[in-house]
Amino acid sequence: YRYLPGPAGRALSTVVDVLRTLFFGYVAWLVARYALAVDNEPMTTIAWNKSYVYWLAFAGFALMLVRSVQLSWVNWRQGYSILERPEAYE
């Protein structure tokens, strides 16, 4: 990003923010669908439903989605991200 012109670096940084947010949203949706699909299936090793593990994974992806939206908003408000100006975060 340092070697690109300012507008190109900003555009690529925004694309990274959008793609990251979409990825976490999509994976959270997929994990939630799978957790609902295996709702009453027991695990083979312990007496739990498989869905408990997948709901924990969903919670992790949902939290990453929230953080991604928050970080994208901050980057948009300040006009640059750590990708464009890493020295601003030292």
DALINJO-V74865 format. One record per residue. N is the residue number from 1. RES is the residue in one letter. PHI is phi in whole degrees, 0 to 359 (999 if undefined). PSI is psi in radians with two decimals (none if undefined). D_LAST is the distance of its C-alpha to the last C-alpha in Angstrom with 2 decimals. Layout:
# DALINJO-V74865
N;RES;PHI;PSI;D_LAST + N;RES;PHI;PSI;D_LAST
This chain:
# DALINJO-V74865
1;Y;999;-0.47;17.00 + 2;R;294;-0.53;16.00 + 3;Y;268;-0.02;19.66 + 4;L;266;2.71;21.20 + 5;P;298;2.69;22.36 + 6;G;309;-0.91;20.43 + 7;P;297;-0.63;23.00 + 8;A;292;-0.73;23.31 + 9;G;297;-0.70;19.61 + 10;R;294;-0.73;19.69 + 11;A;296;-0.78;22.91 + 12;L;294;-0.67;21.77 + 13;S;297;-0.68;18.69 + 14;T;293;-0.68;21.20 + 15;V;298;-0.72;23.57 + 16;V;298;-0.76;21.09 + 17;D;299;-0.80;20.58 + 18;V;294;-0.81;24.36 + 19;L;296;-0.69;25.29 + 20;R;298;-0.78;23.00 + 21;T;294;-0.76;24.53 + 22;L;297;-0.69;28.00 + 23;F;299;-0.87;27.68 + 24;F;295;-0.66;26.84 + 25;G;295;-0.76;29.59 + 26;Y;294;-0.77;32.10 + 27;V;293;-0.69;31.53 + 28;A;299;-0.73;31.78 + 29;W;297;-0.76;35.02 + 30;L;297;-0.76;36.37 + 31;V;294;-0.68;35.74 + 32;A;296;-0.74;37.39 + 33;R;298;-0.72;40.36 + 34;Y;291;-0.69;40.73 + 35;A;298;-0.66;40.53 + 36;L;291;-0.56;43.32 + 37;A;288;-0.56;45.31 + 38;V;254;0.59;45.34 + 39;D;303;-0.77;45.90 + 40;N;251;0.28;48.90 + 41;E;274;2.18;48.43 + 42;P;281;2.67;48.26 + 43;M;282;2.72;46.06 + 44;T;277;-0.38;48.08 + 45;T;264;-0.68;46.46 + 46;I;229;2.87;46.16 + 47;A;274;1.11;47.93 + 48;W;233;2.77;45.23 + 49;N;281;2.58;45.11 + 50;K;298;-0.53;42.81 + 51;S;296;-0.45;41.45 + 52;Y;300;-0.78;39.69 + 53;V;295;-0.73;37.30 + 54;Y;288;-0.54;36.74 + 55;W;292;-0.58;36.18 + 56;L;294;-0.73;33.40 + 57;A;297;-0.71;31.88 + 58;F;300;-0.77;32.40 + 59;A;300;-0.72;30.59 + 60;G;297;-0.80;27.54 + 61;F;292;-0.61;27.59 + 62;A;295;-0.70;28.28 + 63;L;294;-0.67;25.24 + 64;M;295;-0.62;23.09 + 65;L;296;-0.78;24.85 + 66;V;298;-0.76;24.09 + 67;R;294;-0.65;20.36 + 68;S;296;-0.75;20.49 + 69;V;296;-0.74;22.37 + 70;Q;299;-0.82;19.99 + 71;L;294;-0.68;16.93 + 72;S;298;-0.71;19.16 + 73;W;296;-0.77;20.20 + 74;V;298;-0.79;16.77 + 75;N;299;-0.70;15.99 + 76;W;293;-0.73;19.45 + 77;R;293;-0.73;19.24 + 78;Q;276;-0.25;16.12 + 79;G;89;0.03;17.35 + 80;Y;203;2.86;14.55 + 81;S;235;3.13;12.72 + 82;I;295;-0.44;9.84 + 83;L;294;-0.65;12.64 + 84;E;276;-0.70;13.16 + 85;R;227;1.35;9.90 + 86;P;295;-0.46;7.15 + 87;E;293;-0.37;5.47 + 88;A;286;-0.24;5.78 + 89;Y;252;0.21;3.81 + 90;E;272;none;0.00
